[in-house]
Each structure stands twice: as structure tokens, then as C-alpha cells.
Amino acid sequence: MIGRLPDGIETRLGDRGTGLSQGERQRIALARAFVRDAPLLLLDEPTASLDGRTEEVVVEAVGRLVVGRTVIMVTHRPSLLGLADEIVSVDREAVPS
């Protein structure tokens, strides 16, 4: 992806990643989480907007990212559930309106 950008890694992006697809923006956000080395992460649908092959790569990367950290992950994707130590399922009918 970076190789396609006009100035490679030095390319300035627009507000909120203008010029990138949703999947590309999502992968950049995950890369930032890797680099930041934050002890607590909130991942909201980290594989949404990704094709199947890219999802596999991202799930593997997230598996490495979560080691030694506290992670709260919101997902509908079964592929990410295997990374969880604990799963909390929210039933729509159980949530008060």
C-alpha cells in the first residue's frame, strides 16, 4: 500500500485518511497501535471492511498485538473470538431501551 503512495511513507494524507480506503485506514490504525505499545487497547471491529485474505493477515497481527496487554475488542467476526481470554456476549433483548 505504501509503495503506491506518491511519496511513499512520507506521503501526507488528508483529514481522516482522505485518499485511502476504509480498509487501508483501518490497517494504519492497527499499525499505530503496534508502534505505540499501549498497555490498554480498545479495538472496535478491527477487521471490518477487509477482504477475507487481508482479514486473515490482520487477525494474525492482532494476535501478536494483544499479548501482554489489556484489550477490549468489539466484534461480530468469529475469526477474532479465538484471541479472547474472556467473551462477553450482549443479547439485544437483554439491553434496556
Kinemage of the C-alpha trace (Angstrom):
@kinemage 1
@onewidth
@group {chain A} dominant
@subgroup {mainchain}
@vectorlist {calphas} color= white
{ca met a 1} P 0.000 0.000 0.000
{ca ile a 2} L 2.758 2.457 0.944
{ca gly a 3} L 4.557 1.734 -2.321
{ca arg a 4} L 1.543 3.049 -4.257
{ca leu a 5} L 1.569 6.409 -2.485
{ca pro a 6} L 3.227 9.291 -4.381
{ca asp a 7} L 5.851 9.958 -1.679
{ca gly a 8} L 5.829 6.511 -0.060
{ca ile a 9} L 5.835 6.596 3.725
{ca glu a 10} L 6.388 10.376 3.630
{ca thr a 11} L 3.054 10.982 1.842
{ca arg a 12} L 0.819 13.375 3.725
{ca leu a 13} L -2.752 12.175 3.952
{ca gly a 14} L -5.869 14.282 4.105
{ca asp a 15} L -8.117 14.662 7.113
{ca arg a 16} L -9.182 11.238 8.437
{ca gly a 17} L -7.098 9.464 5.810
{ca thr a 18} L -8.641 11.058 2.739
{ca gly a 19} L -7.417 9.181 -0.302
{ca leu a 20} L -7.270 5.805 1.426
{ca ser a 21} L -9.901 3.104 1.507
{ca gln a 22} L -11.641 2.252 4.782
{ca gly a 23} L -9.603 -0.959 4.981
{ca glu a 24} L -6.338 0.940 4.449
{ca arg a 25} L -7.250 3.439 7.171
{ca gln a 26} L -8.067 0.556 9.474
{ca arg a 27} L -4.714 -1.154 8.855
{ca ile a 28} L -2.882 2.119 9.542
{ca ala a 29} L -4.752 2.484 12.845
{ca leu a 30} L -3.670 -1.042 13.839
{ca ala a 31} L -0.080 -0.272 12.833
{ca arg a 32} L -0.168 2.781 15.089
{ca ala a 33} L -1.318 0.570 17.965
{ca phe a 34} L 1.673 -1.728 17.343
{ca val a 35} L 4.127 1.171 17.320
{ca arg a 36} L 2.644 2.952 20.320
{ca asp a 37} L 2.972 -0.088 22.570
{ca ala a 38} L -0.030 0.990 24.650
{ca pro a 39} L -0.858 -1.279 27.631
{ca leu a 40} L -4.619 -0.863 27.036
{ca leu a 41} L -6.306 -1.104 23.637
{ca leu a 42} L -9.888 -0.698 22.522
{ca leu a 43} L -10.401 -2.350 19.141
{ca asp a 44} L -13.763 -1.710 17.514
{ca glu a 45} L -14.341 -4.149 14.646
{ca pro a 46} L -10.636 -4.285 13.647
{ca thr a 47} L -11.360 -6.453 10.597
{ca ala a 48} L -14.443 -4.664 9.288
{ca ser a 49} L -14.142 -3.527 5.654
{ca leu a 50} L -11.405 -6.064 4.905
{ca asp a 51} L -11.468 -8.851 2.343
{ca gly a 52} L -11.054 -12.440 3.564
{ca arg a 53} L -7.291 -12.739 2.887
{ca thr a 54} L -6.498 -9.383 4.481
{ca glu a 55} L -8.686 -10.316 7.449
{ca glu a 56} L -6.551 -13.442 7.991
{ca val a 57} L -3.370 -11.339 7.994
{ca val a 58} L -4.884 -8.774 10.364
{ca val a 59} L -6.186 -11.457 12.757
{ca glu a 60} L -2.666 -12.898 12.946
{ca ala a 61} L -1.231 -9.428 13.590
{ca val a 62} L -3.859 -8.654 16.240
{ca gly a 63} L -2.964 -11.969 17.890
{ca arg a 64} L 0.590 -10.658 18.320
{ca leu a 65} L -0.630 -7.200 19.327
{ca val a 66} L -2.784 -8.384 22.237
{ca val a 67} L -0.021 -10.334 24.018
{ca gly a 68} L 0.768 -8.692 27.352
{ca arg a 69} L -1.925 -6.046 27.006
{ca thr a 70} L -5.428 -5.485 28.225
{ca val a 71} L -7.648 -5.402 25.159
{ca ile a 72} L -11.333 -4.710 24.873
{ca met a 73} L -12.469 -5.788 21.442
{ca val a 74} L -15.893 -5.292 19.941
{ca thr a 75} L -16.505 -7.640 17.045
{ca his a 76} L -19.087 -9.586 15.138
{ca arg a 77} L -16.418 -11.651 13.390
{ca pro a 78} L -15.914 -15.202 14.704
{ca ser a 79} L -12.312 -15.165 13.436
{ca leu a 80} L -11.339 -12.814 16.272
{ca leu a 81} L -13.047 -14.719 19.092
{ca gly a 82} L -10.183 -17.207 19.293
{ca leu a 83} L -7.929 -14.409 20.547
{ca ala a 84} L -10.096 -13.720 23.589
{ca asp a 85} L -9.422 -14.884 27.131
{ca glu a 86} L -12.982 -13.971 28.014
{ca ile a 87} L -16.021 -13.383 25.809
{ca val a 88} L -18.982 -11.269 26.824
{ca ser a 89} L -21.966 -11.606 24.528
{ca val a 90} L -24.573 -8.901 24.511
{ca asp a 91} L -28.074 -10.017 23.643
{ca arg a 92} L -30.054 -7.204 22.072
{ca glu a 93} L -33.163 -8.222 24.010
{ca ala a 94} L -31.236 -8.055 27.301
{ca val a 95} L -30.198 -4.422 26.745
{ca pro a 96} L -32.721 -1.963 28.200
{ca ser a 97} L -34.002 0.579 25.721
